[in-house]
Amino acid sequence: MKNSTSIISLAKETILIESNAIANLVNLLDDHFENAVNFILNANGRVIVTGIGKSANIGTKIVATLNSTGTPAIFMHAADAIHGDLGNVQENDVVICISKSGNTPEIKVLIPLIKNYGNKIIAITGNINSFLGKNADFPLNTFVEKEACPNNLAPTTSTTAQLVMGDALAVCLQSLRGFSSKDFAKYHPGGALGKRLYLRVSDLIKNNQVPKINSNDTVADVIVEISEKRLGVTAVLENNILVGIITDGDIRRMLSKNTNIQPITAKEIMGKNPKTISIDAMAIEALEKLEQNNITQILVVDENNNYCGVVHLHDLIKEGIF
């Protein structure tokens, strides 16, 4: 059994081997990469990604990345392709074939079939002099000196290199397509990531109550309003115009200084010029304002500065944005 020191050393060695190999990919890029990107960009079809073994696993991730960044793609397993799934490849599709050796039997059968269809082939291979490398229209070199595996057998460094090359393709295509954060949101509507991109303040407050009192209301009225609406805050209005804010903290500070609260009105303890945010703003903007001002609630107004409600930090936490 290895001790903790040798385990950490082996982990560091693995990371260094892979990171050095990835850094070396920069030196392997050539005109084939640029031509491949431009060809995909101008193609009328989809990107078909294929491979076998661990390269197939990498292929599914590359497909996911392409789809999420605006380049339609599907995965086709190389073994299944030669047993019927080749029908997935349509006339204008571009095929990305992934193989470290470029000489596996399935690849040698598949490549001529694809070429007979007239589809262009992009190779991601560790051996550009292989069958795949020589028959591809755009061979992309992902050569690595050795696997991180101590026996230099298990696909580790090589599959990482394949993945990074796929990411490079996807990012270049995303940039050239002008794929914006709004476009990204369309493909990622679920989860915290999607919510950061599309959730608005109006979505956050629609289920909240709207605490408000008049500037001449008593402190007792303020306490009741804050307690009933359960947001720890209330807006203060004067002739329906927002003039202030009172938090439960303001109430506690007032009570510590006054034993007789009956004559005190809302306008005497309210904070003037309260922080506000537009009802049409993104939820992430609300979070930023809360953090910038070190507060837990912010009042919401419409385009005419009419008071609409409250966004509480808990609303953002509940949505997974915080």
C-alpha positions as CSV (number, residue, x, y, z in Angstrom):
1,M,0.0,0.0,0.0
2,K,1.4,3.4,-1.0
3,N,1.7,6.1,1.6
4,S,0.1,9.5,1.3
5,T,3.3,11.1,0.1
6,S,3.7,8.7,-2.9
7,I,0.0,9.1,-3.7
8,I,0.3,12.9,-3.9
9,S,3.5,12.5,-5.9
10,L,1.8,10.2,-8.4
11,A,-1.2,12.6,-8.7
12,K,1.1,15.5,-9.4
13,E,3.0,13.5,-12.0
14,T,-0.2,12.6,-13.7
15,I,-1.4,16.2,-13.8
16,L,2.0,17.5,-15.0
17,I,2.2,14.9,-17.8
18,E,-1.3,15.8,-19.1
19,S,-0.9,19.5,-18.7
20,N,2.5,19.5,-20.6
21,A,0.9,17.5,-23.4
22,I,-2.0,19.9,-23.6
23,A,0.3,22.9,-23.7
24,N,2.2,21.2,-26.6
25,L,-1.0,21.1,-28.7
26,V,-0.4,24.8,-29.4
27,N,2.7,23.8,-31.4
28,L,0.7,21.2,-33.4
29,L,-2.0,23.6,-34.7
30,D,-1.7,24.4,-38.4
31,D,-3.8,25.5,-41.3
32,H,-5.9,22.3,-41.2
33,F,-7.4,23.5,-37.9
34,E,-8.4,26.9,-39.4
35,N,-9.7,25.3,-42.5
36,A,-11.7,22.8,-40.5
37,V,-13.4,25.6,-38.5
38,N,-14.3,27.6,-41.6
39,F,-15.6,24.5,-43.3
40,I,-17.9,23.7,-40.4
41,L,-19.0,27.3,-40.1
42,N,-20.1,27.4,-43.8
43,A,-21.5,23.9,-43.9
44,N,-25.3,23.5,-44.4
45,G,-25.4,20.3,-42.4
46,R,-24.6,19.1,-38.9
47,V,-21.4,17.8,-37.4
48,I,-21.3,14.0,-36.9
49,V,-18.8,13.0,-34.3
50,T,-17.6,9.4,-34.3
51,G,-15.1,7.2,-32.6
52,I,-14.6,3.9,-30.7
53,G,-13.6,3.0,-27.2
54,K,-12.5,5.8,-25.0
55,S,-12.4,8.1,-28.0
56,A,-16.2,7.5,-28.3
57,N,-16.6,8.7,-24.7
58,I,-14.7,11.9,-25.6
59,G,-16.9,12.2,-28.8
60,T,-20.1,12.4,-26.8
61,K,-18.7,15.2,-24.7
62,I,-17.6,17.1,-27.8
63,V,-21.1,16.7,-29.2
64,A,-22.6,18.1,-26.0
65,T,-20.2,21.1,-26.2
66,L,-20.9,21.8,-29.8
67,N,-24.7,21.7,-29.3
68,S,-24.6,24.0,-26.3
69,T,-22.5,26.6,-28.2
70,G,-24.6,26.8,-31.3
71,T,-23.2,24.1,-33.6
72,P,-25.7,21.3,-34.3
73,A,-24.0,17.9,-33.7
74,I,-24.8,14.3,-33.1
75,F,-22.7,11.3,-32.0
76,M,-22.4,8.1,-34.0
77,H,-20.5,5.2,-32.6
78,A,-18.0,3.9,-35.2
79,A,-18.9,0.2,-34.5
80,D,-22.6,1.0,-34.9
81,A,-22.0,3.0,-38.0
82,I,-20.8,0.1,-40.0
83,H,-23.9,-1.9,-38.8
84,G,-26.6,0.4,-39.9
85,D,-26.1,3.8,-38.2
86,L,-24.2,5.2,-41.1
87,G,-27.7,6.4,-42.3
88,N,-27.3,9.2,-39.7
89,V,-24.8,10.9,-42.1
90,Q,-26.7,13.2,-44.5
91,E,-25.4,14.9,-47.6
92,N,-24.1,18.2,-46.1
93,D,-22.9,16.8,-42.8
94,V,-19.3,17.1,-41.7
95,V,-17.8,14.1,-39.9
96,I,-15.3,14.4,-37.0
97,C,-13.5,11.1,-36.5
98,I,-11.6,10.6,-33.2
99,S,-8.9,8.0,-32.8
100,K,-5.5,8.0,-31.1
101,S,-3.9,5.4,-33.4
102,G,-6.0,6.2,-36.5
103,N,-5.6,2.6,-37.5
104,T,-8.4,0.7,-35.7
105,P,-10.3,-1.9,-37.8
106,E,-13.6,0.0,-37.5
107,I,-12.1,3.2,-38.6
108,K,-10.5,1.6,-41.6
109,V,-13.9,0.3,-42.7
110,L,-15.8,3.5,-41.8
111,I,-13.6,6.1,-43.5
112,P,-13.9,4.9,-47.1
113,L,-17.7,4.6,-46.7
114,I,-18.0,8.2,-45.5
115,K,-15.7,9.4,-48.3
116,N,-17.8,7.6,-50.9
117,Y,-20.8,9.6,-49.6
118,G,-18.8,12.7,-50.4
119,N,-18.7,14.0,-46.8
120,K,-15.7,15.9,-45.5
121,I,-13.8,14.3,-42.7
122,I,-12.0,16.0,-39.8
123,A,-9.6,13.7,-38.0
124,I,-8.6,14.2,-34.3
125,T,-5.8,11.7,-34.1
126,G,-2.5,11.2,-32.3
127,N,-1.0,9.8,-35.5
128,I,-1.4,12.0,-38.6
129,N,0.5,9.4,-40.7
130,S,-2.2,6.8,-39.9
131,F,-4.9,5.6,-42.2
132,L,-7.3,8.1,-40.6
133,G,-4.8,11.0,-40.8
134,K,-3.9,10.4,-44.4
135,N,-7.5,10.0,-45.5
136,A,-9.0,12.9,-43.6
137,D,-9.6,16.3,-45.4
138,F,-8.6,18.1,-42.2
139,P,-6.2,16.1,-40.0
140,L,-5.8,17.7,-36.5
141,N,-2.8,16.5,-34.6
142,T,-3.3,15.5,-31.0
143,F,0.0,13.6,-30.6
144,V,1.1,12.9,-27.0
145,E,4.5,11.4,-26.0
146,K,3.0,9.1,-23.4
147,E,-0.1,8.3,-21.4
148,A,-0.2,9.3,-17.7
149,C,-0.9,5.7,-17.0
150,P,2.3,4.1,-15.4
151,N,2.1,1.4,-18.0
152,N,1.6,3.9,-20.8
153,L,-1.5,1.9,-21.8
154,A,-4.7,3.4,-20.4
155,P,-6.0,6.3,-22.5
156,T,-5.4,9.3,-20.2
157,T,-3.2,12.0,-21.7
158,S,-4.4,11.1,-25.2
159,T,-8.1,11.4,-24.4
160,T,-7.5,14.7,-22.6
161,A,-5.8,16.0,-25.7
162,Q,-8.7,14.9,-27.9
163,L,-11.2,16.7,-25.6
164,V,-9.2,19.9,-25.6
165,M,-9.0,19.9,-29.4
166,G,-12.7,19.5,-29.5
167,D,-13.2,22.4,-27.1
168,A,-10.9,24.5,-29.3
169,L,-13.1,23.8,-32.3
170,A,-16.3,24.6,-30.4
171,V,-15.0,27.8,-28.9
172,C,-13.8,29.1,-32.3
173,L,-17.1,28.3,-33.9
174,Q,-19.0,29.9,-31.0
175,S,-17.0,33.1,-31.4
176,L,-17.3,33.2,-35.2
177,R,-21.0,32.7,-35.0
178,G,-21.3,35.6,-32.5
179,F,-23.0,33.2,-30.1
180,S,-24.0,35.5,-27.2
181,S,-25.0,34.8,-23.6
182,K,-28.6,35.2,-24.6
183,D,-28.2,32.5,-27.2
184,F,-26.5,30.4,-24.6
185,A,-29.4,30.8,-22.2
186,K,-31.8,29.4,-24.9
187,Y,-29.9,26.1,-24.8
188,H,-29.4,26.1,-21.0
189,P,-32.8,27.0,-19.5
190,G,-32.4,24.6,-16.5
191,G,-30.3,24.8,-13.4
192,A,-28.4,27.7,-11.9
193,L,-26.5,28.5,-15.1
194,G,-29.7,29.0,-17.1
195,K,-31.3,31.0,-14.3
196,R,-28.4,33.4,-14.2
197,L,-28.9,34.1,-17.9
198,Y,-32.7,34.4,-18.2
199,L,-34.3,34.8,-14.8
200,R,-35.6,38.4,-14.2
201,V,-36.5,40.3,-11.1
202,S,-40.2,40.1,-12.2
203,D,-39.9,36.3,-11.9
204,L,-38.6,36.6,-8.4
205,I,-41.2,38.9,-6.9
206,K,-44.4,37.5,-8.5
207,N,-45.0,35.1,-5.5
208,N,-43.9,37.6,-2.8
209,Q,-46.3,39.8,-0.9
210,V,-45.9,43.6,-1.4
211,P,-45.2,45.3,2.0
212,K,-46.0,49.0,2.1
213,I,-47.1,51.6,4.6
214,N,-47.9,55.3,4.5
215,S,-45.3,57.7,5.8
216,N,-47.7,58.9,8.5
217,D,-48.5,55.4,9.7
218,T,-47.5,54.5,13.3
219,V,-44.7,52.3,14.3
220,A,-47.3,49.7,15.4
221,D,-48.6,49.7,11.8
222,V,-45.0,49.2,10.5
223,I,-44.4,46.3,12.8
224,V,-47.6,44.6,11.8
225,E,-46.9,45.1,8.1
226,I,-43.3,43.7,8.3
227,S,-44.5,40.8,10.4
228,E,-47.4,39.9,8.1
229,K,-45.6,40.2,4.8
230,R,-42.6,38.3,6.2
231,L,-39.9,39.9,4.1
232,G,-38.2,41.8,6.9
233,V,-38.8,45.1,5.3
234,T,-41.5,47.5,4.1
235,A,-41.6,50.3,1.6
236,V,-42.7,53.7,2.8
237,L,-45.1,55.6,0.4
238,E,-46.3,59.2,0.4
239,N,-49.1,59.9,-2.1
240,N,-48.2,56.6,-3.7
241,I,-44.7,57.7,-4.3
242,L,-41.8,55.7,-2.9
243,V,-40.0,57.8,-0.3
244,G,-38.3,55.4,2.1
245,I,-37.7,52.0,3.5
246,I,-37.9,50.4,7.0
247,T,-36.3,47.2,7.9
248,D,-36.7,45.0,10.9
249,G,-33.3,46.2,11.9
250,D,-34.6,49.8,12.0
251,I,-37.4,48.7,14.3
252,R,-35.0,47.0,16.7
253,R,-32.7,50.1,16.8
254,M,-35.8,52.3,17.4
255,L,-37.0,50.1,20.2
256,S,-33.7,50.2,22.0
257,K,-33.9,54.0,22.1
258,N,-37.6,54.6,22.8
259,T,-39.9,53.2,25.5
260,N,-42.9,55.1,24.2
261,I,-43.4,54.3,20.5
262,Q,-47.0,55.5,20.1
263,P,-46.2,59.0,18.8
264,I,-43.5,57.8,16.4
265,T,-44.4,57.6,12.7
266,A,-42.9,55.7,9.8
267,K,-41.2,58.8,8.2
268,E,-39.3,59.4,11.5
269,I,-37.5,56.1,11.3
270,M,-37.4,55.3,7.6
271,G,-34.3,55.2,5.5
272,K,-34.5,57.8,2.8
273,N,-33.4,57.2,-0.8
274,P,-33.7,53.4,-0.6
275,K,-31.8,51.2,-3.0
276,T,-34.0,50.0,-5.9
277,I,-33.8,47.8,-8.9
278,S,-35.9,47.7,-12.1
279,I,-38.5,45.0,-12.4
280,D,-37.1,44.2,-15.8
281,A,-33.5,43.7,-14.5
282,M,-31.9,40.3,-14.5
283,A,-32.0,38.4,-11.2
284,I,-28.2,38.3,-11.2
285,E,-28.1,42.1,-11.2
286,A,-30.2,42.0,-8.0
287,L,-27.7,39.7,-6.4
288,E,-24.9,42.0,-7.4
289,K,-26.6,45.1,-5.9
290,L,-27.3,43.2,-2.7
291,E,-23.6,42.3,-2.4
292,Q,-22.4,45.7,-3.4
293,N,-24.5,47.4,-0.7
294,N,-24.2,44.6,1.9
295,I,-28.0,44.3,2.2
296,T,-30.4,41.4,2.1
297,Q,-33.5,43.1,0.5
298,I,-34.0,45.6,-2.3
299,L,-37.1,47.4,-3.4
300,V,-38.3,46.8,-7.0
301,V,-39.7,49.6,-9.2
302,D,-41.1,49.8,-12.7
303,E,-40.0,52.1,-15.5
304,N,-42.1,54.9,-14.0
305,N,-40.5,54.4,-10.6
306,N,-43.7,52.9,-9.2
307,Y,-43.1,50.6,-6.3
308,C,-43.7,46.9,-7.3
309,G,-42.3,44.7,-4.5
310,V,-39.2,43.3,-2.8
311,V,-36.4,41.0,-3.8
312,H,-35.0,39.2,-0.8
313,L,-31.7,37.3,-0.7
314,H,-33.6,34.2,0.1
315,D,-35.4,34.4,-3.2
316,L,-32.1,34.2,-5.0
317,I,-30.9,31.4,-2.8
318,K,-34.1,29.5,-3.5
319,E,-33.5,29.8,-7.2
320,G,-29.9,28.6,-6.8
321,I,-28.4,31.8,-8.1
322,F,-26.5,32.8,-4.9
